[in-house]
Amino acid sequence: MTKNLFSGTGVALITPFRKQGGTIDFSKLGRVIEYIIDGGVDYIVVLGTTSEAATLTALERSTVQDYVIETVNDRVPLMLGMGGNDTQAVVDTINTTSFDGINGILSVTPYYNKPLQKGLLQHFHRIAEASPVPVVVYNVPGRTGCNLMAETTLQLAEESNIIAIKEASGNLQQIMEILRHKPENFQVISGDDSLTYPMMCLGASGVISVLANALPKHMSQMVSSARKGDYRKALNLHNAMLPLMRSIFDEGNPTGVKALMEAMNAVDNSTPAIANTLRSPLVKASKELSSKLKQQYLDFAGKKV
């Protein structure tokens, strides 16, 4: 097991849809993959929340997974989103999935049924036991209604096949407790673009980023600078991107980042032309948000960072 397998900048990969019919646009997906790899990202997360995996059919998820594996072709590590609120169902999915080309899984805390901490320990213990690849636990209580407490995370960190946590609780006190007491080889990954810089100053290993779909080069430079100890450069990049980091979540995810990429392409066609199209119950970004994102991008592009 490579302890730094998922250090640096990871990208929570979007799924582009066609404007007409809402089917997956694999040509655009391929362009996004090339764009983010060329931008210097360290790894890619396929079929995470940002991919709208919840509204993809089983066949679509399998096809996307195969397409990403083939397109990436071992150029960067791949992490596969694989979670749920039925422990046995997640284990069964692991047992029937081919992990050829997959380097790890990202597994979210169970949602809706609000388990106790001892239930979370059991859930992730069984997933780690079943998985043939390393497991990254994902804590995002704003989506799941369930918080993985620092004490529980530290117990999971002792599991040999659980190598990291993607922390998106927004609770810096909780995150600091994990960072203070974690085993040396256990990684804490930011799950919030806007908290990546402060978390890395405290010892986090990087980010799984939404904004990096649109700004892979700059996100990678910020994270790389922080990892090298050049906190001044990292802070300059953080501050330059901060308005976009916040605004892309104004109307939900991935609504904002898709709208941003559409706006960026209208300004500079070197960015993949992603349609502002989502699957119900998500809806496309409002004209107001699209206009705001376009102006923020023009302001960002005009800065020397």
N, C-alpha and C positions, 0 to 999 in steps of 0.2 A: 504494500500500500504506500503510495506517495503522499507524504503528509501535506505538501504544498500543492496538491493537485488542483484545488479550486481557490488558490490565492489570486489576488488582483481583481481585474474587472471582468465580471460575468454579465451576460446580457439575457434578460428575460424576453425571449424572442416573441415578436408579434406574429399573428397569422393574417396576411393580407387577403381580403375578399374582393371579388369583382363587384362593381357597382350594380351591374345587372345580374340578378339571380342570387347574389350573395355566396357563390361557390368559392372555394379556395383558389387563389391565384398563385399557382406554383411558380410561374415565371417571376412574379414580383418577390415571392419568398426567396427564390434563389438570388435575386439581386440584393435583397437585404442581407443575406448571409455573406455574400462577397463584400458588401459595403462595410459590415461590422468587422469582418476579419481583416480587411485592408486597413481599418481604423485602429488595429492593434489590440483588440480585446483578447483576454486570456482564456475565456471559455464561454460556452453558450448553454443556456437552459432552454430546453425544448419542452413544450406542453406544460408550462407553468401557468399561473393565473393570467398573465399578460397575453398568452396565446389564445385566450377565450376557450380553453379546453373544455370547460363545462358545457359549452354549446356545440362542440364537435361530436359527430357520431363516432362510435367505436372504430368504424372503417376509416373515417377521416383521421382520427388520432394515429392509427397504425400507419396510414399512408404518409402523414406528415413526419412521423418518426423515421420511417425508412428514407424519405426524401432528404431530410436534414442529415442523416448519417452518410448517405451517398454523396451529398453536395459538400459537406465539410471534409470528408475523406481523411480523417485523422489529423487535420491541420491544427485543431484546438480540441481540448477535452469537451465532452458533452455530458450534461446532467439532465436526467429525465424526470419531469414532474410525475409523481406517482403517490397519491394520497387518497384519503377518504375517511368517512366516519363509521365505517364497518371494518373492524380490524381483520376479520377473516377474509372479507372480500379483497382487501388490499394484499394480504398474503397470497390469496389465490391468484390475483393478477400478477404478482411477482413470479409465482411458480409457473405461469404460462406465458411469460414474456421472454423474448430473445434479447439478451443484453449485448449482442455483438455490436461493437461501435459505441456503446454507452459506458461511461466511466464512473457514474455515480447516479444516485437518485435523490430528488428533493421531495420530502414527504411532509405535508402540512399537518398541523394538529387537527384532530377530528372536529368538525363543525356541527352546529345545531344541537347535538345531544349533550354538550357541556360536561365532559367527564371530569372526575376528580383527578388530582395530581397522580395518585396511585394508578388510576386508569390510564393516564398518559404514559406512565412508566411502562406498564404492561404492553400498551399498544406499540410503542416504539421498540421495545425489547423484541417483540415478535417480528416486527418488520426487519430489524437489524439481523435477526437470526435467519430469516428467510432470504434476504437479499444477497446475491452473489457479488455485488459491487458496493462500495462505501455509501453510507447514508448521511445526508444532510437534513437535519430537522428544520422545519420552517414554522416560526412562531409569528402569527399575524392576527392578534386578538380582535382588531377592528373588523376583520372579515369573518372570523370563526366564532366569536363570542366566547373564546376559551384562551386563557393566558397560560403559557408554560413558564412557571416561576423559576427564578434563578437556581434555587436549591434542586429542583427537578432536572433542569438542564445540566447541572454539574454532576448529578447521578448518571444521567445518560452519557455524559462525556467519558465515563469510565468504560462504556461498552466498546469493545475493540473495533466494531464495524460502524460506529457512529463517529464521524470525523469532524463535524462542524454543525453550527446552527446559523440559519439565516434569521436574524433578529429584526423584526419589523413591529415591535411593540411600541416604539417611540418613547419607552421608559428608560432614560439614561441611567437612572439609579440601578435598575434591574440589570442593565447591560454592563455597568461597571462592576457589579458583584460577580457576574460571570467572568469577565475579563480578569479580575483580581485573583480568582480562585481556580480557574480552569487548568486542566493538564496542559503541559507545554505544547503538545502536538494537536490539541483541539483548537479549531478555528472559530472565530466569531465573524460572521459576514453581515454587513449592513444590508437590510432590506428596504431602507429608505434612502433615496438619492440624496435628499437634503441633509441627512444626518451622517453621510459617509465620511466627510472630512473630520468632524469632531470624534466620531467613533474610531477612526484610524489613529487620531492623536492619542486615544486612550488604549490602543492596542489591537483594534480589529484588523483583519487581514485583507479587506477589500469590500466589494459590493456586488450584489446581483441587481443590476440597474435596468430601469425602464427607459430612462432618457438616453442610454447608450445605443438604443435602436436608431436614434436620430443624430446623436453626437458621440459616436464611438471614439473618435480620436481624442476629443477633449476630456471625456470621462476617463479614458485610459491614461492620458497624461496626468490628470489630477491624482488618480490612484497611484500611479507609478512614482510620481514625485513624493507623495506621502510615504510610500514604502521605502524610498531612498533617504528619507529624513529632510527633504527639501520642502518644509512646511510653508514657507513663504510663497513659493510657486504654486503649491497645492491650494493654498488659501485664495490666491488670486483667481485661479480657475474656478474654485468653488463659488466665490462671490459673483463671478461673471455669469455662471450658469444658474445661480440660485433662483432668479425669477422664473425661469423655464422649469426648473425642478419642481417648483410649487404649482405653477399654472397648469401643467399637464395633468394634475389630479383634480382640478376644479370641478370637472364633470365626470369623474370616474376614470378608471383604467381598463383598457388601453385607449379610451376615447381621446384623451388629450394628446398622447404621443402620435397617434395616427393623424390627428388634425395638424400637429406640428410638422410631421413629415410631408404632408400634402402642401402645407404653406411653404416649407423650405424648398420643395421642388419647383414651386412657382417662381421662387427667387433665383434658385441655382439648380439647374437640372442634373447636377452631379449627384444629388440625393435621390434615392429610389422614389419613384412616383407612386406613393401608397394612397389608395382611396380612403376617404373618411367614411368607411363602411364598417358596421359592426353587426353582430347577431343579437336579435332580441333575447332578453329584455334590455340590453344596452342599446343606446341610440347614438347617432353621429353627433359630433360636437356642434354647438350652436354657432351661428354666424359671429356672435359677439366673442366667443372664446377663440374661434379661428382667427379673427382679426387681431385679438390681443396677442395670441401666440406668434403671428406673423410679425407684429411690431416688436415683440420681445426678441425674436430671432434676429431681426434687422439691427436692433440695438446691440445684441451680443456679437453679431458678425462685424460690427463696426469697432469693437474694442480690440486692443492689442493684448492678447493673453497667450 
